[in-house]
Structure formats: C-alpha cells, structure tokens
C-alpha cells in the first residue's frame, strides 16, 4: 500500500491492523521457539518497527508476513544469546533459521497455530479465570481494559492477575507445548470461555466507534468450528458453536446505515442469515440430547437464541419458553448477567413491573452499563420518566462504545421530552 494511502487509513486503522495480526504471529513464533516470553518480545519489537516504518514506507501488501519475518529475526537474536547452552534454545534457533521458519510436523492433536496456543495457555496449573484472561489478552488482540470489562473486573485487578500468571508460568516452569489428546478435556472449559468472550467482544464491543467488530466474531466462529472438528461429540463444543452461529445470524440487521444499534424488535429479519440459523438449530438439538440430566450452559443459551431466531416476527417470539430456558440456565450457571437477561425476558412475558422487580433483586454488577440501561427502559415503559432519566444518565457514565452511547443519549432525550410534555 502506498504511503499516501496510509494517511487515509490513519494511525487508528494501523493499530487495529496490528492488533488483529499480532496474535497470529505470536502463535506461530511460540510454536516455533517453545517460549512465550521470547515470542512476546519479538512480536512487540516487530509491532514497534511497523509503527515506525509503515507510516513512511506504506503498509506492506502482506502485513502478517512482514510482521512474522521481522519478529522471527528478533527471536533469532534473542535465542542466540542462549544458544551457547545445549538444549531447546539451540534447537529453536535452528528451527527459526531453517528455510521455512517452522518446526517439523508433530503428533499433537491440535494443528491450528492459534488454537494450539489457546490450549497451551489454558494450563490446569492456572486458575480458570486467569487462563481465560491470559488467553484473551495474548492471543485474541484484546487490550487489558477490554479483557477486564469482559470479565467484569477492575482493570488494575486484571493487570495484577496477568502479571502473577506470567510469573507463575516462569517460576513453575510450565511448558508451552501442545497438549496431548488426553490432556485436552482438562483445558477445554477455559478454551471455550475464551472463544465465547472473544465473540462477545466482537458482537457488542465494549469500546471504540463501532458496535460490532466483525473480525472478532469471524475468528471466534472459526475457532469454534476447529474445536468441533477436534471434539466432534462434545456437547459443550456443539452448544458453543450453535450459540455463536445463532447469535451471529442477526449481525447484518444489528446496526443501521449510521452504525447505530437496531433493537431486536426493530430489526429487518429478512437480513438474518438462514443458513446459520439452520445449522445452529441442528447443533443445539444435538447438544441438548447429549446432556439430558445436566444441561450444558452453552447449549441452553443456544436454545434461547434459537427461540429468537425462529420467530418470524417479534410478536411470534415465545417469551414463555425463553423465560423457562433462563430458569434452566440458572440451575447450571447462576450469575448476575444471566439474571439480568432473565429479567428482560420476564418483562416481555409478564410486563415491565415484573422485570423491574427481578432487576431489583440482582446482585452487584458494578460498572456494567447494561444494568442501569435496562432499568431505564423498564422505567420508561412504566411512565416513570424522572427515574428512567436518572438510570440512563447512570448508564452513560459507565464504559460504552460510541454507538451504544449515542443510542442511550437518544433514549435519555426521549424520556426528558416525555417528562417535559407531562409537565406542560
């Protein structure tokens, strides 16, 4: 890409490109070197070089190849310092210098580089939430702030947790190697959670100008499909893929021409993807049949998504079934977010007063803007404009992407207008 074209894309676009490509380069280098710290240092150096040179020289036609070559050269420099010692460091240098820059094929069960590293990061020696946080931060291109919001944690707390995790990996000499097939089940829960949260960040971005980050949605679905190939009969894998497909089937209808959110009831359902809906419905049925005694949480969420996907019009939505599925979900995954979503469904089945009463029983969701936003909507439906306005203002004070912020500003203006009309 010519240098002049870079000015059109802007530095923000460059940073986004590097954030998208960095994890894939990191995955390849970690596989090759067997050392995440070396790979991290090398990729960070390559990214810095790109930020320095690409604005002058233009973005290469193959950005990932440029980053990989630059990072590989840096990794060679780092490993040569250790190559005087016999062992894996010398072997890693040899592998990096070889013509194709990669190791010979192995007999591991996982062959996709990024998925391999996901399983590698999700080592059982680390606490599950820490594994997920580490994988999201290193491999999925999410910032520390985005990971913190995804996990409903303060950013400072998440940063300390990541630092401790890396220190533990070094101190305990946890190997960065591809787990054998029999080791996959112990790591699967964290891998699934990572893919799920990666999709969530793509489907409803917690920051930035756009509501949807399609590249993250696509990557999450790609990883879920690879997991399905790897573990074809696993109900959780089926349920997760079904959930992602059914949810993503609405992507084209979720924003208007200005990039602003379109509520579910207002979406043009002719834009929904029938192929993804059909595949998702098939998968959720298979997943539920495999878990008759204790339903899988992903499969239950997919069942809820299928209720929406199969409704040809908003009035045909089976809210009674959706509330029932939320009741099932609470038995296996009782979280404040699940109860928030159940309250929204309850308001559709039984009216806004019932939904508001359910919201009032929620535990703490500090910093989660959707809670005061949901309260604002229900209060507005009840004609309690002053309280609705206060709730919307509370939501606007919390982290939101620009599209959601604009939507809530319009909702606040609407309730203020209704209040003014009442006062006249």
Wavefront OBJ file of the C-alpha trace (Angstrom):
o trace
v 0.000 0.000 0.000
v 1.494 3.388 -0.981
v 2.451 5.747 1.805
v -0.217 8.201 0.692
v -2.866 5.560 1.299
v -1.704 5.210 4.865
v -2.815 8.741 5.612
v -6.311 7.800 4.504
v -6.468 4.825 6.817
v -4.971 6.721 9.720
v -2.993 5.592 12.704
v -6.060 4.101 14.392
v -6.580 1.762 11.453
v -2.914 0.775 11.587
v -3.108 -0.004 15.276
v -6.238 -2.086 14.667
v -4.499 -3.989 11.862
v -1.511 -4.738 14.054
v -3.793 -5.831 16.884
v -5.548 -8.264 14.547
v -2.390 -9.722 13.039
v -0.214 -9.790 16.178
v -1.833 -12.803 17.876
v -1.408 -15.000 14.789
v 2.260 -14.079 14.536
v 2.641 -14.701 18.273
v 1.073 -18.149 17.903
v 3.454 -19.146 15.109
v 6.543 -17.920 16.978
v 5.531 -19.571 20.244
v 5.089 -22.872 18.449
v 8.495 -22.470 16.843
v 10.515 -21.256 19.813
v 8.667 -23.061 22.586
v 8.941 -19.844 24.610
v 6.080 -17.396 25.058
v 8.328 -14.687 26.621
v 10.688 -14.797 23.620
v 7.778 -14.753 21.180
v 6.119 -11.857 23.020
v 9.299 -9.780 22.992
v 9.867 -10.499 19.323
v 6.318 -9.624 18.274
v 6.303 -6.440 20.347
v 9.539 -5.392 18.669
v 8.051 -6.110 15.237
v 4.931 -4.090 16.040
v 7.015 -1.125 17.186
v 9.061 -1.306 13.982
v 5.837 -1.376 11.965
v 4.520 1.705 13.767
v 7.780 3.484 12.952
v 8.249 2.414 9.328
v 4.813 1.802 7.815
v 3.637 5.448 8.033
v 6.697 6.370 5.914
v 7.041 3.384 3.606
v 3.414 2.315 3.412
v 1.664 -0.789 4.711
v 3.080 -3.927 3.053
v 0.893 -5.945 0.734
v 1.182 -8.869 3.201
v 1.306 -7.295 6.679
v 1.333 -10.618 8.544
v 4.248 -11.937 6.504
v 6.193 -8.722 7.185
v 5.498 -8.962 10.916
v 6.399 -12.645 11.030
v 9.699 -12.121 9.231
v 10.639 -9.154 11.421
v 9.611 -10.938 14.615
v 11.448 -14.102 13.575
v 14.674 -12.147 13.107
v 14.254 -10.609 16.546
v 13.555 -14.032 18.071
v 16.760 -15.365 16.499
v 18.715 -12.543 18.122
v 17.133 -13.265 21.493
v 17.679 -17.009 21.297
v 21.253 -16.759 20.080
v 22.103 -15.255 23.442
v 21.058 -18.556 24.949
v 22.247 -20.848 22.160
v 25.644 -21.399 23.722
v 23.825 -23.647 26.158
v 22.795 -27.013 24.751
v 19.115 -27.831 24.637
v 15.928 -26.358 23.355
v 17.305 -22.825 22.872
v 19.816 -24.024 20.283
v 17.171 -26.199 18.657
v 14.802 -23.238 18.472
v 17.418 -21.116 16.742
v 17.982 -23.870 14.196
v 14.283 -24.100 13.535
v 13.955 -20.358 13.081
v 16.891 -20.165 10.704
v 15.701 -23.071 8.573
v 14.179 -22.258 5.216
v 10.520 -22.493 6.135
v 10.986 -20.998 9.591
v 8.904 -23.651 11.337
v 9.353 -26.949 13.142
v 8.625 -30.333 11.618
v 5.102 -31.658 11.970
v 4.303 -33.128 15.364
v 1.799 -35.701 16.504
v -0.209 -33.310 18.661
v -3.964 -33.293 18.400
v -4.257 -29.571 17.608
v -2.818 -28.232 14.351
v -4.100 -24.645 14.033
v -1.440 -22.355 15.495
v -3.784 -20.028 17.378
v -5.907 -22.854 18.756
v -2.760 -24.721 19.766
v -1.593 -21.745 21.775
v -5.050 -21.332 23.306
v -4.857 -24.845 24.698
v -1.275 -24.216 25.758
v -2.161 -21.037 27.693
v -5.050 -22.794 29.429
v -2.768 -24.919 31.608
v -4.501 -26.597 34.595
v -1.907 -25.146 36.971
v -3.530 -21.728 36.481
v -6.943 -20.794 37.874
v -9.646 -20.984 35.192
v -10.433 -17.253 35.090
v -6.716 -16.484 34.911
v -6.281 -18.847 31.968
v -9.129 -17.116 30.155
v -7.764 -13.649 30.903
v -4.278 -14.608 29.735
v -5.582 -16.140 26.517
v -7.824 -13.160 25.723
v -5.006 -10.709 26.338
v -2.230 -12.522 24.492
v -3.978 -14.353 21.707
v -7.183 -12.545 20.867
v -5.926 -8.998 20.379
v -7.946 -7.585 23.286
v -6.487 -4.848 25.442
v -6.208 -5.217 29.210
v -9.152 -2.831 29.591
v -11.290 -4.880 27.179
v -10.449 -8.130 28.961
v -11.268 -6.539 32.315
v -14.672 -5.414 31.045
v -15.342 -8.840 29.536
v -14.656 -10.459 32.912
v -16.405 -7.683 34.886
v -13.203 -6.873 36.782
v -11.437 -3.593 37.580
v -8.625 -3.036 35.100
v -5.990 -2.770 37.846
v -7.098 -6.102 39.321
v -6.901 -7.791 35.940
v -3.441 -6.345 35.235
v -2.099 -7.717 38.531
v -3.677 -11.102 37.816
v -1.990 -11.284 34.415
v 1.373 -10.327 35.881
v 1.084 -13.003 38.575
v 0.084 -15.587 35.984
v 3.158 -14.905 33.860
v 5.361 -15.025 36.944
v 3.858 -18.361 37.941
v 4.441 -19.761 34.467
v 8.134 -18.869 34.702
v 8.589 -19.939 38.335
v 6.770 -23.257 37.917
v 8.436 -23.893 34.555
v 5.074 -24.550 32.950
v 5.930 -25.706 29.419
v 4.483 -24.001 26.372
v 3.783 -27.130 24.406
v 0.783 -28.527 22.625
v -1.157 -30.808 24.991
v -1.703 -34.405 24.022
v -5.205 -35.547 23.132
v -5.869 -36.965 26.601
v -4.966 -33.597 28.177
v -7.477 -31.558 26.178
v -10.562 -32.129 28.393
v -8.879 -30.519 31.429
v -8.264 -27.375 29.385
v -11.433 -27.289 27.329
v -13.579 -25.214 29.708
v -11.129 -22.307 29.647
v -10.690 -22.549 25.876
v -14.457 -22.463 25.343
v -14.832 -19.494 27.699
v -12.101 -17.638 25.807
v -13.765 -18.214 22.433
v -17.145 -17.214 23.888
v -15.813 -13.947 25.336
v -13.888 -13.211 22.146
v -17.158 -13.471 20.219
v -18.960 -11.284 22.763
v -16.383 -8.534 22.338
v -16.871 -8.745 18.593
v -20.658 -8.809 18.725
v -21.015 -5.961 21.220
v -17.701 -4.131 21.501
v -17.037 -2.603 24.907
v -15.089 0.320 23.422
v -14.434 2.103 20.156
v -16.592 3.638 17.453
v -18.353 0.539 16.212
v -20.900 -1.704 17.899
v -19.760 -4.799 16.003
v -16.190 -5.938 15.324
v -16.846 -8.495 12.634
v -13.292 -9.801 12.505
v -13.542 -10.957 16.132
v -16.892 -12.651 15.503
v -15.462 -14.432 12.476
v -12.359 -15.552 14.359
v -14.390 -16.892 17.275
v -16.621 -18.873 14.918
v -13.547 -20.179 13.087
v -12.042 -21.402 16.360
v -15.359 -22.935 17.431
v -15.537 -24.847 14.142
v -12.000 -26.132 14.672
v -12.981 -27.279 18.155
v -15.960 -29.074 16.636
v -13.631 -30.897 14.236
v -11.346 -31.797 17.129
v -14.051 -32.862 19.610
v -16.992 -33.747 17.401
v -19.185 -35.348 20.094
v -18.631 -32.855 22.903
v -21.911 -31.217 23.940
v -20.238 -28.003 25.136
v -18.442 -27.550 21.824
v -21.692 -28.147 19.929
v -23.547 -25.763 22.201
v -20.951 -23.027 21.862
v -20.834 -23.240 18.066
v -24.643 -23.253 17.946
v -24.806 -20.188 20.197
v -22.293 -18.250 18.116
v -23.972 -19.123 14.821
v -27.483 -18.292 16.026
v -26.385 -15.018 17.576
v -24.240 -14.026 14.611
v -27.086 -14.765 12.205
v -28.501 -11.350 13.184
v -25.297 -9.403 12.547
v -26.378 -7.744 9.281
v -29.520 -6.338 10.937
v -27.957 -5.101 14.168
v -26.872 -1.637 13.031
v -28.418 0.992 10.780
v -26.785 2.938 7.962
v -25.104 5.202 10.550
v -23.688 2.299 12.551
v -26.140 2.804 15.416
v -27.783 -0.153 17.202
v -31.091 -1.530 15.951
v -33.054 -3.189 18.745
v -34.115 -6.811 18.248
v -37.791 -5.918 17.892
v -36.980 -3.381 15.167
v -34.591 -5.480 13.094
v -35.303 -6.408 9.468
v -35.491 -10.166 9.876
v -35.093 -10.722 6.153
v -31.443 -9.796 6.737
v -30.940 -12.643 9.199
v -28.766 -15.487 7.872
v -30.998 -18.558 7.332
v -28.047 -20.917 6.784
v -26.513 -20.043 10.143
v -29.902 -20.354 11.832
v -30.483 -23.810 10.340
v -27.009 -25.031 11.322
v -27.321 -23.572 14.816
v -30.741 -25.115 15.456
v -29.432 -28.520 14.358
v -26.416 -28.247 16.642
v -28.372 -27.109 19.699
v -30.698 -30.080 19.358
v -27.747 -32.455 19.208
v -26.084 -30.782 22.195
v -29.234 -30.972 24.355
v -29.733 -34.645 23.511
v -26.211 -35.363 24.792
v -26.858 -33.667 28.164
v -30.280 -34.891 29.338
v -29.564 -34.876 33.077
v -27.460 -31.708 33.462
v -27.882 -29.324 30.530
v -24.771 -27.669 29.179
v -24.763 -23.872 29.740
v -23.747 -23.105 26.166
v -26.446 -25.395 24.798
v -29.085 -23.731 26.978
v -28.011 -20.273 25.822
v -28.173 -21.565 22.256
v -31.715 -22.797 22.908
v -32.644 -19.274 23.999
v -31.024 -17.848 20.860
v -32.962 -20.344 18.735
v -36.255 -19.070 20.199
v -35.385 -15.632 18.849
v -34.026 -16.924 15.552
v -37.108 -19.000 14.733
v -39.595 -16.183 15.385
v -40.599 -14.753 12.008
v -41.909 -11.578 13.654
v -41.341 -10.033 17.099
v -44.914 -10.936 18.123
v -44.208 -14.623 17.443
v -41.349 -14.739 19.960
v -42.085 -17.399 22.569
v -41.184 -15.425 25.677
v -42.607 -18.108 27.975
v -40.157 -20.632 26.527
v -37.300 -18.129 26.808
v -38.031 -17.475 30.500
v -38.214 -21.233 31.082
v -34.839 -21.726 29.430
v -33.385 -18.967 31.624
v -34.745 -20.821 34.645
v -32.854 -23.892 33.441
v -29.711 -21.846 32.824
v -29.776 -20.500 36.366
v -29.550 -24.080 37.681
v -26.201 -24.570 35.928
v -24.864 -21.006 35.599
v -26.330 -18.647 38.154
v -24.673 -15.289 37.506
v -25.902 -11.680 37.776
v -25.680 -11.280 33.986
v -27.871 -14.351 33.435
v -30.399 -12.980 35.920
v -30.300 -9.589 34.183
v -31.137 -11.236 30.865
v -33.888 -13.286 32.525
v -35.394 -10.092 33.944
v -35.524 -8.599 30.438
v -37.301 -11.724 29.161
v -39.639 -11.675 32.145
v -40.629 -8.104 31.329
v -41.699 -9.251 27.865
v -43.742 -12.138 29.235
v -45.262 -10.568 32.355
v -44.810 -6.818 31.864
v -42.270 -4.175 32.899
v -43.191 -4.242 36.603
v -42.257 -7.921 36.827
v -38.980 -7.264 35.020
v -38.153 -4.312 37.263
v -38.843 -6.362 40.391
v -36.429 -9.021 39.094
v -33.777 -6.395 38.398
v -34.121 -5.058 41.928
v -33.178 -8.497 43.254
v -29.925 -8.635 41.310
v -26.565 -8.834 42.971
v -23.841 -6.325 42.278
v -22.928 -5.580 38.673
v -20.744 -2.564 39.367
v -19.522 -0.911 36.198
v -21.871 -2.885 33.915
v -23.749 -0.288 31.880
v -26.449 -2.681 30.673
v -27.964 -2.900 34.164
v -28.920 0.804 34.537
v -29.781 0.872 30.818
v -32.235 -1.993 31.306
v -33.707 -0.262 34.340
v -34.118 2.898 32.294
v -36.051 1.075 29.581
v -38.431 -0.583 32.037
v -38.975 2.632 33.995
v -39.714 4.465 30.744
v -42.294 1.826 29.810
v -43.942 2.406 33.182
v -44.063 6.164 32.574
v -41.633 6.904 35.417
v -39.671 9.411 33.351
v -37.645 11.021 36.149
v -36.324 7.656 37.340
v -35.753 6.483 33.770
v -33.700 9.585 33.013
v -31.603 9.020 36.128
v -30.993 5.404 35.096
v -29.934 6.384 31.583
v -27.575 9.019 32.977
v -26.047 6.360 35.229
v -25.530 4.069 32.232
v -23.959 6.873 30.203
v -21.409 7.434 32.977
v -20.090 3.873 32.523
v -17.834 2.435 29.764
v -19.686 2.086 26.451
v -18.761 2.010 22.814
v -19.660 5.102 20.803
v -22.672 3.517 19.096
v -24.253 2.441 22.383
v -23.502 5.834 23.878
v -25.379 7.572 21.065
v -28.322 5.204 21.493
v -28.592 5.904 25.225
v -28.283 9.635 24.653
v -31.305 9.405 22.342
v -33.207 7.382 24.918
v -32.381 9.972 27.583
v -33.565 12.770 25.287
v -36.781 10.858 24.628
v -37.652 10.406 28.311
v -36.728 14.013 29.014
v -39.074 15.008 26.216
v -41.842 12.833 27.652
v -41.272 14.373 31.057
v -41.446 17.905 29.626
v -44.684 17.072 27.819
v -46.198 15.755 31.045
v -45.214 18.894 32.933
v -46.994 21.176 30.460
l 1 2 3 4 5 6 7 8 9 10 11 12 13 14 15 16 17 18 19 20 21 22 23 24 25 26 27 28 29 30 31 32 33 34 35 36 37 38 39 40 41 42 43 44 45 46 47 48 49 50 51 52 53 54 55 56 57 58 59 60 61 62 63 64 65 66 67 68 69 70 71 72 73 74 75 76 77 78 79 80 81 82 83 84 85 86 87 88 89 90 91 92 93 94 95 96 97 98 99 100 101 102 103 104 105 106 107 108 109 110 111 112 113 114 115 116 117 118 119 120 121 122 123 124 125 126 127 128 129 130 131 132 133 134 135 136 137 138 139 140 141 142 143 144 145 146 147 148 149 150 151 152 153 154 155 156 157 158 159 160 161 162 163 164 165 166 167 168 169 170 171 172 173 174 175 176 177 178 179 180 181 182 183 184 185 186 187 188 189 190 191 192 193 194 195 196 197 198 199 200 201 202 203 204 205 206 207 208 209 210 211 212 213 214 215 216 217 218 219 220 221 222 223 224 225 226 227 228 229 230 231 232 233 234 235 236 237 238 239 240 241 242 243 244 245 246 247 248 249 250 251 252 253 254 255 256 257 258 259 260 261 262 263 264 265 266 267 268 269 270 271 272 273 274 275 276 277 278 279 280 281 282 283 284 285 286 287 288 289 290 291 292 293 294 295 296 297 298 299 300 301 302 303 304 305 306 307 308 309 310 311 312 313 314 315 316 317 318 319 320 321 322 323 324 325 326 327 328 329 330 331 332 333 334 335 336 337 338 339 340 341 342 343 344 345 346 347 348 349 350 351 352 353 354 355 356 357 358 359 360 361 362 363 364 365 366 367 368 369 370 371 372 373 374 375 376 377 378 379 380 381 382 383 384 385 386 387 388 389 390 391 392 393 394 395 396 397 398 399 400 401 402 403 404 405 406 407 408 409 410 411 412 413 414 415 416 417 418 419 420 421 422 423 424
